[in-house]
């Protein structure tokens, strides 16, 4: 089984300035994810895609050999991520001459994943015979119980009607819901090469991760939480 890991990291960031190369718990943010990918032993190739030479240079300093310059049109604020992942993967296949069986993308903004999370997600996808997999954590809010939408007149309603008759009196009684944590995405070759712009498909699997390893850094508050957790873990 031949596997490719892609890591896509833009140069700019509005929520946290230059976050991909900013120091987090003693390492540049991108280095946490690069190190996880290399240390896992899962991948024939690890490739980093960026529109920023400082980001690519940082990845190279931490051991990445396949550096992919991302086209400008794939690096704007509103550009979806999947085309950038595909561009990186196709470039890596062309350079290495390897037809990969499994494609895994790791998001730089989710550095708290563990090697067990990574190995477990890949093993789950490859054993299940499904097209792709995403990771998530149990949601704190439920669309059946305490997640609401505002109507045009200012009143609110539950985002999702409860299944069956009656009301749900406790969140614990609602169907299990999950927050996607933007940590690990994985595809089989057939699914990855399919002309389908969606990440969530009819055969998408969920790999569950705990809340403490599911921080997605989009703000300074997220950054402080991630740094606090990493510092606490190192002190154990």
Helices and strands as residue ranges (DSSP letters): E 3-8, G 19-21, E 23-24, E 27-28, H 29-40, E 45-50, H 53-61, E 66-69, G 72-74, H 81-96, E 102-106, H 115-128, E 132-138, E 148-150, E 156-158, G 171-173, E 178-188, H 189-193, E 204-208, G 211-213, H 220-235
